């Protein structure tokens, strides 16, 4: 063997070993994810009739265009899982739905009484067994946007499946006709387990605000601050090879606790930064306590995030790297203290929603950029709900313990 051929062989062996190592790492990452649900396309079970193909009429009410049904948010209550499909296209029969864990690819069943809802994104369940959501009231079909009814907070009692509340947001909560399209998540804060003393915090990513609602006072107010806006320097990143330049502002609000002594963490989607505010100030409509905590680092643009109290860890739906990031809040917010808890360039392409449930992290993945800018392959799985244990996610990462 000549020296040149030996060098070539050595380079090839090194490349092979590197490839095997990277694949093994991705396998280790992927092993942390447990598949709860996966769908090629969304189908519905409505009044005992299965709709798994396009239909001109659903019980004489509207049409069904299967490809247009993209799940975006979810919640979990015992054996039931709520799955939302906002009306961003025509042909969506129901925006709030339920499935059970008896099947890997179940048809969605409209939630009882939800036929009056127009478009719901990311609902949340409180400690009192109530399902909270924002109905944007907006039909978001490109080129045909229509505000069908006023945006409203809607609450259901999950013990009876009866609607407890519908509170229409005030005109002063919405700064323009674009605001309703930005009401994409809700965070619920029940004070000292007093179910009557609850607050909801709603992001407005379109016109950069947070809306606060008091259940006891039946009142709402808007909070504004420059940190709620997208960072112009973080607009351009890619998902599945498609350039993203969405100017989404404040996207998610995660609470370290309930009541006046806790902290609310927040960030815009188009940002590498993380911020915090005292919950009491947020309730009072003040912004004096807002802090810039630091930067998560390159390609750390994230949507939903949630807090695990036992380990004091924030988990981020990192859309720019097809990953779940973690940060122990006892450590300084800096790139070296941000861990990649799990990453998968096939299974985690655009994590649309993330939720800490007990000692697990659950995520919904929907490949939204591929749906918008290209075409989904309907012969393969496109939508997923995964879960993973918190301890498995932070093991062998910088998030595993607070640094000295």
Secondary structure as GFF3:
##gff-version 3
##sequence-region A 1 404
A	DSSP	alpha_helix	3	31	.	.	.	ID=ss1
A	DSSP	beta_strand	34	39	.	.	.	ID=ss2
A	DSSP	beta_strand	44	46	.	.	.	ID=ss3
A	DSSP	beta_strand	49	51	.	.	.	ID=ss4
A	DSSP	three_ten_helix	66	68	.	.	.	ID=ss5
A	DSSP	beta_strand	73	77	.	.	.	ID=ss6
A	DSSP	beta_strand	80	84	.	.	.	ID=ss7
A	DSSP	beta_strand	96	100	.	.	.	ID=ss8
A	DSSP	beta_strand	109	110	.	.	.	ID=ss9
A	DSSP	three_ten_helix	114	116	.	.	.	ID=ss10
A	DSSP	beta_strand	124	125	.	.	.	ID=ss11
A	DSSP	beta_strand	130	135	.	.	.	ID=ss12
A	DSSP	beta_strand	138	139	.	.	.	ID=ss13
A	DSSP	beta_strand	146	147	.	.	.	ID=ss14
A	DSSP	beta_strand	152	157	.	.	.	ID=ss15
A	DSSP	beta_strand	162	168	.	.	.	ID=ss16
A	DSSP	three_ten_helix	171	173	.	.	.	ID=ss17
A	DSSP	three_ten_helix	179	182	.	.	.	ID=ss18
A	DSSP	beta_strand	186	190	.	.	.	ID=ss19
A	DSSP	three_ten_helix	191	193	.	.	.	ID=ss20
A	DSSP	beta_strand	198	204	.	.	.	ID=ss21
A	DSSP	beta_strand	209	214	.	.	.	ID=ss22
A	DSSP	beta_strand	219	223	.	.	.	ID=ss23
A	DSSP	three_ten_helix	226	228	.	.	.	ID=ss24
A	DSSP	three_ten_helix	232	234	.	.	.	ID=ss25
A	DSSP	beta_strand	237	239	.	.	.	ID=ss26
A	DSSP	beta_strand	242	244	.	.	.	ID=ss27
A	DSSP	beta_strand	250	255	.	.	.	ID=ss28
A	DSSP	beta_strand	263	268	.	.	.	ID=ss29
A	DSSP	beta_strand	273	278	.	.	.	ID=ss30
A	DSSP	alpha_helix	279	284	.	.	.	ID=ss31
A	DSSP	beta_strand	291	295	.	.	.	ID=ss32
A	DSSP	beta_strand	302	308	.	.	.	ID=ss33
A	DSSP	beta_strand	313	318	.	.	.	ID=ss34
A	DSSP	beta_strand	323	328	.	.	.	ID=ss35
A	DSSP	three_ten_helix	335	337	.	.	.	ID=ss36
A	DSSP	beta_strand	339	343	.	.	.	ID=ss37
A	DSSP	beta_strand	351	357	.	.	.	ID=ss38
A	DSSP	beta_strand	360	365	.	.	.	ID=ss39
A	DSSP	alpha_helix	368	373	.	.	.	ID=ss40
A	DSSP	beta_strand	383	389	.	.	.	ID=ss41
A	DSSP	alpha_helix	390	394	.	.	.	ID=ss42
A	DSSP	three_ten_helix	398	400	.	.	.	ID=ss43
###
